[in-house]
Amino acid sequence: MTIAIKKWGNSQGIIIPTNILNQIGLRIGGALDMKVDSGRIILTPRKERKIFSEADLLAGLNEYNAHADELAVITSAELGE
């Protein structure tokens, strides 16, 4: 498939057909990573980060695996005092 680079404000852009977006599971507003490799522009869909709730993050945390003994002590200089 051949597409053209078009002027888009002060930048340039391409139009990605809907059937291509559907093939890679991307929708409008989705994020892409872009890199150049051996003279090619490679666009890769970004993997969506899972959102964890506080309960998810604290599940299974107990006094033995919390590692509270490894926490740094905050100094008054760091607090701006």
C-alpha positions as CSV (number, residue, x, y, z in Angstrom):
1,M,0.0,0.0,0.0
2,T,1.3,3.4,-0.9
3,I,0.3,6.5,1.1
4,A,1.4,10.1,0.8
5,I,2.9,12.4,3.4
6,K,0.7,15.5,3.7
7,K,1.1,18.9,5.3
8,W,-0.7,19.1,8.6
9,G,-0.3,22.6,10.2
10,N,3.4,23.1,10.8
11,S,4.0,19.4,10.6
12,Q,3.6,16.4,8.3
13,G,1.3,13.5,8.6
14,I,0.0,10.3,7.1
15,I,-3.5,8.8,7.1
16,I,-3.8,5.3,8.4
17,P,-6.8,3.5,6.9
18,T,-9.3,2.0,9.3
19,N,-8.8,-1.5,8.2
20,I,-5.1,-1.3,9.1
21,L,-5.9,0.1,12.5
22,N,-8.4,-2.8,13.0
23,Q,-5.8,-5.3,12.1
24,I,-3.5,-4.2,14.9
25,G,-6.2,-3.5,17.4
26,L,-5.7,0.3,17.5
27,R,-8.4,2.9,17.6
28,I,-8.5,6.7,17.2
29,G,-6.6,8.3,20.1
30,G,-4.4,5.2,20.6
31,A,-0.7,5.7,21.2
32,L,2.1,4.6,18.9
33,D,5.8,4.2,19.4
34,M,7.8,5.5,16.5
35,K,11.4,4.7,15.6
36,V,13.7,4.7,12.6
37,D,15.6,1.5,11.8
38,S,17.7,1.0,8.6
39,G,16.0,3.9,6.8
40,R,12.5,2.7,7.7
41,I,9.9,4.4,9.9
42,I,8.4,1.8,12.3
43,L,5.2,2.5,14.1
44,T,4.3,0.1,16.9
45,P,1.1,0.2,19.0
46,R,1.9,1.0,22.7
47,K,0.8,-1.6,25.1
48,E,-1.8,-0.2,27.5
49,R,-0.6,0.0,31.0
50,K,-2.8,-1.8,33.5
51,I,-4.2,0.5,36.1
52,F,-3.9,-1.0,39.6
53,S,-6.0,0.1,42.5
54,E,-4.5,0.7,45.9
55,A,-6.1,-2.6,47.1
56,D,-4.5,-4.5,44.2
57,L,-1.1,-3.0,45.1
58,L,-1.4,-3.8,48.8
59,A,-2.9,-7.3,48.4
60,G,-0.6,-9.9,50.0
61,L,1.5,-7.2,51.8
62,N,2.3,-8.2,55.3
63,E,4.9,-7.4,58.0
64,Y,7.3,-9.9,56.6
65,N,7.4,-8.8,52.9
66,A,6.7,-5.0,53.3
67,H,10.5,-4.2,53.6
68,A,9.7,-1.2,55.9
69,D,13.2,-1.7,57.3
70,E,14.7,-0.7,53.9
71,L,12.8,2.7,53.6
72,A,15.0,5.8,53.5
73,V,14.9,8.2,56.3
74,I,13.7,11.7,55.1
75,T,15.9,14.5,56.3
76,S,14.7,18.0,57.3
77,A,16.7,19.4,54.3
78,E,14.7,17.2,51.9
79,L,11.5,18.5,53.5
80,G,12.7,22.1,53.0
81,E,12.9,22.9,56.7
